[in-house]
């Protein structure tokens, strides 16, 4: 989790990981995201459940080990420099607030139309993590390796020429990915906490040299300008800071980057 360093408030918002004890009530939402996504197993405890093993999702859907997710410990230069490079995607987990909803309404007419990017709508409840992962992986197929029986590659091939809405319908009928998602949802990845705050995943991806933001609740991706794999994390962090600022003191943010190695 990130929080502002109050001692340096005048110099701007300084983000860092806070102790697990201080924000234990939010740990189930954001702890060890990279271990979970990369296929490692971890056990965490929190108010939503009494602990359990998070499923090895990357390997479960048949993605090779050439690229892996790593934690982004904060949005300042020192923390970003610790992220291995190159990186081709970043996933952000953030709390949904009234300010965020208002901001999204203003962006509705700014989505890209007719893009070659792989985009699908989120129609199923509590599927934001799976949708963000599909956006991160679906737009990097040329860089990834897949197992011969990969359920993800099969889904991406079947939906390659579909519209965003038809891809969502096809996902709703895909039992294999559904089962993988249900194991994730059972661990509380997108569930509201006791304080009624809902959390949401989005993805930032380098698509043909452009930094695109993917949110399944919108009608298409947003273009944030030029990027490359060597600078993607830094470029995406600039956009992520806006989410933090709109959080108005909310501290429960987390991010992981898809890196080679």
Protein Blocks (a to p, Z undefined) as FASTA:
>chain_A
ZZddfklmmnopcdddddfklmmmmmmmmgoklmmmnopacddddfkbgbdadddfklmn
opafkbccdddfbjbfklmmmpccddfbdcddddddfklmmmmmmmmmmccehiabdcdd
dfbghilmmmmmmmmmmmmmmmpccdfklmklmmmmmmmmpcfklmmmmmmmmmklmmmm
mmmmmnopmgccfkopacdddddddeehiacdddfkbgbdcdebjadfklmmmmmmmmmm
mmmmmnnopabdcdddddeZZ
